[in-house]
Amino acid sequence: MDQNDPNSPGLLIGRAVGVYAYYDYDGEPIYVGQTSSSFRDRVSRHLTGQRSDAVAKFILDPFEVAYVSMWSVPHVAEAQSLRRPGQPASSAEKKALLDPYEYTVYKTLEQKSKFRAVLNEGVIRPTERVELPQVVHRCIIPEALWEDRKHSDVRIARRAATISRLSQMISEREVSGGMRRTLLLQARRLTWLAEQRIHEVGVELPDAEDAKIGDE
């Protein structure tokens, strides 16, 4: 957060507003959001468990976030209200200005994802795509913790726990289709990670014929 903002020379990125994205230890994009307050405020609340919504409780495990990207949009921070001349733009007005940037980042990362999806529960409203400003992309995990945090067995256990909490919540409440879509994506991500771990330790998976014989 103390890095210089490439789009506002002399200012820090932590004080800027704009669009952010989180990535896991494989560089897989997992969440896209926007903030009209500041990156320091929004990202800190995400990663320290201070949010109380579904994203914080059931979808996004802060432990999985290894990298953060931030695209600052200076003209949004300085925007004037169209409804109240001479006054700063409201949060809703700033959100409307940020929506095209959020959508552009979301679709860009969705296309780059090996799963062709990001974990956002809500569908980001489609807009015209825009040219993105220069990005600040940083690893947030200290080198001393990297190997322990990145270990596949640790990540598998945490991802399975996230899926358990999410599926229990779905069984107990009326939820959105987006929440169910997120559960499916988390299951796919867990399967992929478990398969990678199987290959790492040299365990062979049964082929189709072996599995059929075992079932009989």
C-alpha positions, -999 to +999 in steps of 0.1 A: +000+000+000+030+023+003+040+019-033+037+049-056+005+051-076+017+050-113-015+068-124-011+097-098+026+105-094+035+115-058+005+097-043+004+062-027-016+034-042-031+026-008-049+060-008-063+055-043-097+043-055-103+019-083-105-019-091-086-047-074-082-084-079-069-113-058-050-143-070-040-176-054-006-192-051-008-205-086-016-170-100-052-180-106-076-150-103-101-156-076-119-124-069-125-089-085-139-059-067-140-021-067-137+005-040-146+042-040-130+047-005-094+035-007-075+003-015-060+003+019-094+003+036-111-022+013-083-047+008-074-046+045-110-054+055-110-084+031-077-099+042-082-094+080-116-108+082-134-076+090-161-081+064-193-097+075-209-105+042-211-138+023-178-131+005-160-129+037-177-158+055-182-184+029-165-177-004-132-160-001-106-175+022-080-147+029-055-175+034-057-183-003-048-148-014-011-146-025-011-117-049-031-084-052-035-062-083-048-027-081-058-004-110-063+031-097-087+054-114-078+090-103-107+108-120-132+088-100-116+100-067-119+136-079-153+133-095-180+159-088-216+151-083-239+156-113-269+159-089-253+183-064-232+208-083-200+217-065-202+187-042-181+155-044-197+126-062-216+102-040-206+066-035-233+055-060-220+079-086-184+068-081-196+032-084-212+039-117-179+054-129-159+024-117-183-002-131-167-003-167-133-008-152-145-036-129-162-053-157-131-050-180-109-065-153-134-092-145-138-104-181-100-101-188-092-123-158-121-147-165-106-154-199-071-160-184-084-184-157-078-221-163-114-225-151-128-197-172-144-183-140-137-161-110-152-166-075-174-135-074-209-145-062-227-116-079-226-112-117-208-080-125-231-058-147-220-059-183-207-026-197-186-014-225-150-024-219-125+004-213-087+008-215-073-001-181-048+021-163-014+009-153-016-018-127+002-023-094+007-061-088+024-074-057+029-106-037+016-101-002+031-132+014+065-128+032+092-150+018+096-168+052+059-180+051+057-187+013+066-224+013+044-233+043+014-213+029+018-227-006+020-263+004-007-282-015-018-303+015-024-272+035-043-255+007-064-286+000-075-288+037-085-251+038-102-252+004-122-283+016-132-264+048-144-235+027-165-258+006-180-274+037-190-240+051-204-228+018-224-260+012-238-260+047-250-224+043-266-233+010-285-262+026-298-239+054-308-208+034-324-196+003-294-185-018-286-170-051-277-189-082-243-171-080-237-188-046-243-222-061-221-214-091-194-204-066-197-238-048-193-256-081-162-236-090-147-242-056-152-279-060-135-278-094-106-258-079-103-284-051-103-313-076-076-296-097-054-290-067-058-325-054-050-340-088-018-318-089-008-331-055-014-367-066+010-362-095+035-345-072+038-374-048+038-400-077+006-417-070-011-432-100-048-427-106-068-458-116-078-458-153-114-463-164-112-501-166-096-504-131-123-482-117-150-503-133-136-536-120-134-521-085-170-511-087-181-546-096 
